[in-house]
Amino acid sequence: MADESERRSILAANAIQLRGTRTQLFHLADDDRIHHPFHLHGHRFSVNALDQQHQPPQEPQDKLPS
C-alpha cells in the first residue's frame, strides 16, 4: 500500500488533471515527489521536466574542466 506522501502526490496530480490551473502547476513543480505527466489547457506537462533546472546534469558535459 502506498505511504501517505505518495498517496497525496497522486491525489495532487489528479487534482491538476481536473482543475488545470497555472497556480497549481507551478506549486507542484516545487514538489519533487510528483512525477506524473498531466495536461494543462490541452498541453502535456511533466513536473519532472519543469523541475530539471534544480537537478544535476544527467551526463557529464564535454566543456567542463577535468
Wavefront OBJ file of the C-alpha trace (Angstrom):
o trace
v 0.000 0.000 0.000
v 1.271 3.476 -0.858
v 2.558 5.598 2.004
v 0.850 8.877 2.901
v 3.174 11.180 0.939
v 2.887 9.052 -2.201
v -0.887 8.944 -1.861
v -1.046 12.720 -1.505
v 1.230 13.139 -4.540
v -1.069 11.010 -6.662
v -4.127 12.896 -5.435
v -2.436 16.228 -6.148
v -1.524 15.141 -9.681
v -5.113 14.019 -10.222
v -6.354 17.387 -8.977
v -4.166 19.080 -11.599
v -5.752 16.949 -14.319
v -9.209 18.022 -13.158
v -8.593 21.715 -12.500
v -5.629 22.552 -14.735
v -4.645 25.914 -13.252
v -1.236 27.501 -13.684
v -1.023 28.283 -9.971
v -1.257 24.617 -9.075
v 1.153 23.704 -11.865
v 3.955 25.855 -10.510
v 3.132 24.992 -6.887
v 3.529 21.314 -7.688
v 6.670 21.929 -9.748
v 8.379 22.662 -6.405
v 7.385 19.231 -5.059
v 9.892 16.677 -6.352
v 7.746 13.752 -5.165
v 5.331 14.223 -8.073
v 6.428 12.606 -11.331
v 3.080 12.145 -13.068
v 2.573 13.698 -16.510
v -0.636 15.689 -16.770
v -2.464 18.035 -19.128
v -2.921 21.796 -18.790
v -5.088 23.640 -21.325
v -4.528 20.849 -23.841
v -0.738 20.789 -23.465
v 1.132 17.893 -21.881
v 3.449 18.766 -18.969
v 5.695 16.701 -16.749
v 6.626 18.132 -13.379
v 9.974 16.346 -13.687
v 10.700 18.267 -16.891
v 9.742 21.556 -15.262
v 11.976 20.831 -12.278
v 15.093 19.814 -14.250
v 16.785 23.159 -13.649
v 17.157 22.088 -9.999
v 18.727 18.720 -10.866
v 22.390 17.964 -11.663
v 23.103 17.115 -15.315
v 22.392 13.502 -16.251
v 25.550 13.193 -18.371
v 28.950 14.879 -17.986
v 29.444 17.960 -20.129
v 32.372 17.967 -22.582
v 33.381 21.547 -21.792
v 33.685 21.135 -18.016
v 37.259 21.341 -16.682
v 38.594 17.930 -15.669
l 1 2 3 4 5 6 7 8 9 10 11 12 13 14 15 16 17 18 19 20 21 22 23 24 25 26 27 28 29 30 31 32 33 34 35 36 37 38 39 40 41 42 43 44 45 46 47 48 49 50 51 52 53 54 55 56 57 58 59 60 61 62 63 64 65 66
